[in-house]
Amino acid sequence: MKKTPSYFLLIAVLIVLDQASKWLIARCVPPYSSMKIIPGFFNITHIRNRGAIFGAFSHPDRPLVFGLLTAASFMALVLVAFYFYKTPASERGLKLALSLILAGALGNLVDRIFRGYVIDFLDFYIKTRHWPFFNVADSCITIGAVLLLFFFLIRKPQCTPSSSA
């Protein structure tokens, strides 16, 4: 029997890493404060993101927005899980990309459901120009999405030899 990579183990490890890092930030860094790690380049900054990616749709006083974002996250998660399930085991790169996206989506969905917001804390910047705050789950989603783009757009399609009669 051919051994296949354990994508579910990878997903679980990444979710634990994401949740552990957010727990540590919530415990050690007061909300909306920063710790300088590399002056002029990188801080740890505890942000409570109640919106979508990069803080879009952050309306803490609007439960409808929260409900719609949570429902949209859940639906996207279901679609990715379905695609993961339908992807052949031979498509290891694609399975890896989808695993990363699933781990990130689950990590952020756990925050949204149990905290009511997503903890972001990675703060990269040069002088006064900051990249939007993000977390481990966001990194997983981004890396997975880049890999998906690679597999869909850049790689050459697999050609199957046709049989001649």
Order of alpha helices (4+ residues) and beta strands (2+ residues): alpha-beta-beta-alpha-alpha-beta-beta-alpha
